[in-house]
Amino acid sequence: MSESTVSVRDAEIGDAYVLALLSRRCFKKSPEWFVPLFLVRRWWRGVIEHDGCVVRVAIDHGGVFGYALSVYAFEDWDWVSSHGAHARWMKGAVTLLRPSFLKSYIAKRKKAKAQSRTNQKKRADSETVSDPVGRVSVREILGDRGVYWAIVAVSPEAQGRGVGKALLEGVTIFGQNAKADRICLHVDPRNKGAQGLYAKYGYALAGRDGNSLLMVKTLSDEPKPGL
Ligand SMILES: CC(C)(COP(=O)(O)OP(=O)(O)OC[C@H]1O[C@@H](n2cnc3c(N)ncnc32)[C@H](O)[C@@H]1OP(=O)(O)O)[C@@H](O)C(=O)NCCC(=O)NCCS
């Protein structure tokens, strides 16, 4: 991949299969991408066609190798994160059927229990000690005015060459054009790399939501693009 041949465009329905494969390669620890492939492809088709979602893909002569998925509002996020291949029961079934996911799930549960015990002990020791990463909900962070959320992924062999940054900047511009006052995203607590990248581009940790961390970027101080 040479940087001069890279461009970013809106995803088309025909990209759904490649996006499904790419998601599997980029998120090896996330069960939602490992339900049967035709369901993941159908999910992507639904997302590309959904009015509340915007999918931008990075392409070169070899095809699609990165994407950014953005949604306008909580209802859209809710639909994206619980519809089709992302339905909770499907993720649960994959977790039960695949030993690697089951192992990771059990480890996560153990860690969460240990953390909860530590927090209880801390609270008992001193009323003033609070969990540095408290629970928050997406609705709380997004507010009522339809702010904005996104995920970004770049194929492993193309990482570290500025594509993630370009996709992230596109997300910011889209958020500004949508008159959002902030961008919010989920990130896996184990994904320190992505957390570092987001922090570098102005995202701050807002709290925990389920098994994920929520990060938020305020847009009010950003210069408005001339697009
Ligand atoms: C996270 C991800 C999208 C970054 O894409 P990328 O193309 O490798 O990132 P870039 O090359 O554009 O890097 C942009 C900047 O972030 C920094 N960065 C990238 N990966 C980083 C990491 N793992 N740790 C710390 N900083 C990192 C780079 O140094 C670069 O800084 P610079 O602007 O000063 O040069 C990519 O690694 C990825 O797809 N990972 C798997 C999927 C994933 O975890 N997605 C995020 C969760 S939704």
The ligand as a Tripos MOL2 file, in Angstrom:
@<TRIPOS>MOLECULE
LIG
   48    50     1     0     0
SMALL
NO_CHARGES

@<TRIPOS>ATOM
      1 C1         -6.6510    1.7050   16.0660 C.3       1 LIG1
      2 C2         -6.3710    1.7330   14.5440 C.3       1 LIG1
      3 C3         -7.6540    2.1080   13.7980 C.3       1 LIG1
      4 C4         -5.2880    2.7770   14.2370 C.3       1 LIG1
      5 O1         -5.1140    2.8460   12.8200 O.3       1 LIG1
      6 P1         -3.6830    3.1120   12.1720 P.3       1 LIG1
      7 O2         -3.8590    3.2930   10.7190 O.co2     1 LIG1
      8 O3         -2.7340    2.0700   12.6100 O.co2     1 LIG1
      9 O4         -3.2900    4.4880   12.8910 O.3       1 LIG1
     10 P2         -2.3610    5.6350   12.2700 P.3       1 LIG1
     11 O5         -1.2120    5.0140   11.5430 O.co2     1 LIG1
     12 O6         -3.2070    6.5860   11.5030 O.co2     1 LIG1
     13 O7         -1.8420    6.3500   13.5760 O.3       1 LIG1
     14 C5         -2.3220    7.6350   13.9640 C.3       1 LIG1
     15 C6         -1.5840    8.0810   15.1890 C.3       1 LIG1
     16 O8         -1.9100    7.2600   16.3010 O.3       1 LIG1
     17 C7         -0.7400    6.6750   16.8420 C.3       1 LIG1
     18 N1         -1.0130    5.2740   17.1220 N.ar      1 LIG1
     19 C8         -1.4650    4.3380   16.2490 C.ar      1 LIG1
     20 N2         -1.5770    3.1420   16.8420 N.ar      1 LIG1
     21 C9         -1.1640    3.3510   18.1210 C.ar      1 LIG1
     22 C10        -0.9900    2.5060   19.2410 C.ar      1 LIG1
     23 N3         -1.2420    1.1870   19.1620 N.pl3     1 LIG1
     24 N4         -0.5450    3.0490   20.3890 N.ar      1 LIG1
     25 C11        -0.2740    4.3750   20.4930 C.ar      1 LIG1
     26 N5         -0.3870    5.2340   19.4520 N.ar      1 LIG1
     27 C12        -0.8160    4.7240   18.3040 C.ar      1 LIG1
     28 C13         0.3210    6.7820   15.7510 C.3       1 LIG1
     29 O9          1.6190    6.9070   16.3250 O.3       1 LIG1
     30 C14        -0.0650    8.0150   14.9990 C.3       1 LIG1
     31 O10         0.4710    9.1570   15.6170 O.3       1 LIG1
     32 P3          0.9720   10.4210   14.7470 P.3       1 LIG1
     33 O11        -0.2890   11.0460   14.2020 O.co2     1 LIG1
     34 O12         1.6730   11.3130   15.7240 O.co2     1 LIG1
     35 O13         1.8490    9.8630   13.6910 O.co2     1 LIG1
     36 C15        -5.8210    0.3690   14.0710 C.3       1 LIG1
     37 O14        -4.7010    0.0400   14.8480 O.3       1 LIG1
     38 C16        -6.8410   -0.7560   14.1390 C.2       1 LIG1
     39 O15        -7.6420   -0.9460   13.2320 O.2       1 LIG1
     40 N6         -6.8150   -1.5740   15.1910 N.am      1 LIG1
     41 C17        -7.7170   -2.7360   15.3130 C.3       1 LIG1
     42 C18        -9.1400   -2.3030   15.4570 C.3       1 LIG1
     43 C19        -9.3040   -1.3960   16.6340 C.2       1 LIG1
     44 O16        -8.8100   -1.6650   17.7150 O.2       1 LIG1
     45 N7        -10.0690   -0.2850   16.4210 N.am      1 LIG1
     46 C20       -10.3130    0.6780   17.4570 C.3       1 LIG1
     47 C21       -11.4020    0.2640   18.3740 C.3       1 LIG1
     48 S1        -12.9820    0.8080   17.8180 S.3       1 LIG1
@<TRIPOS>BOND
     1     1     2 1
     2     2     3 1
     3     2     4 1
     4     2    36 1
     5     4     5 1
     6     5     6 1
     7     6     7 2
     8     6     8 1
     9     6     9 1
    10     9    10 1
    11    10    11 2
    12    10    12 1
    13    10    13 1
    14    13    14 1
    15    14    15 1
    16    15    16 1
    17    15    30 1
    18    16    17 1
    19    17    18 1
    20    17    28 1
    21    18    19 ar
    22    18    27 ar
    23    19    20 ar
    24    20    21 ar
    25    21    22 ar
    26    21    27 ar
    27    22    23 1
    28    22    24 ar
    29    24    25 ar
    30    25    26 ar
    31    26    27 ar
    32    28    29 1
    33    28    30 1
    34    30    31 1
    35    31    32 1
    36    32    33 2
    37    32    34 1
    38    32    35 1
    39    36    37 1
    40    36    38 1
    41    38    39 2
    42    38    40 1
    43    40    41 1
    44    41    42 1
    45    42    43 1
    46    43    44 2
    47    43    45 1
    48    45    46 1
    49    46    47 1
    50    47    48 1
@<TRIPOS>SUBSTRUCTURE
     1 LIG1         1 GROUP 0 **** ****
